[in-house]
């Protein structure tokens, strides 16, 4: 006694799975995040932006050979 397997397309295509893909709508402008701080403190640890810290050190006139 096997149960009958539905073979008609109307019974296979339930509303949960669309068969045709719609073209995605263009997304709005990307989110603009604020400029991150050069340094911040979290859990008594000071974090520095390495790129900006090295530029500052180079401008102070400290020479490294």
Secondary structure as UniProt FT lines:
FT   HELIX           9..12
FT   TURN            15..16
FT   STRAND          39..42
FT   TURN            43..44
FT   STRAND          45..48
FT   HELIX           50..59
FT   TURN            60..61
//
